């Protein structure tokens, strides 16, 4: 998983599904004293030709509930890719806490380019 290390030891992620060039998965644990204790798992697995299945699950140990679930399909070629995913995520509304929050559902189509470069060669 592509991670971003922030101030005070906090770790964040880029996007709902980690970029992968080979089949496999990832299991991780995030911890920040008194604030964050989470398990995180993700995978990308080929099913046919340029097609992959992708998924992710994030679970809060402190709140004992799912924070995010993502599952879907990815098409990847030499120059572009797209992902069609269904996402369930914890929705925190004003005046509520994360504990007992509701899971909202969305469907997303993500488009991306691979190897696209701008500028002059040095």
Secondary structure as GFF3:
##gff-version 3
##sequence-region A 1 122
A	DSSP	beta_strand	3	5	.	.	.	ID=ss1
A	DSSP	three_ten_helix	7	9	.	.	.	ID=ss2
A	DSSP	beta_strand	11	13	.	.	.	ID=ss3
A	DSSP	beta_strand	24	32	.	.	.	ID=ss4
A	DSSP	beta_strand	36	48	.	.	.	ID=ss5
A	DSSP	beta_strand	51	60	.	.	.	ID=ss6
A	DSSP	beta_strand	65	76	.	.	.	ID=ss7
A	DSSP	beta_strand	80	91	.	.	.	ID=ss8
A	DSSP	beta_strand	102	113	.	.	.	ID=ss9
###
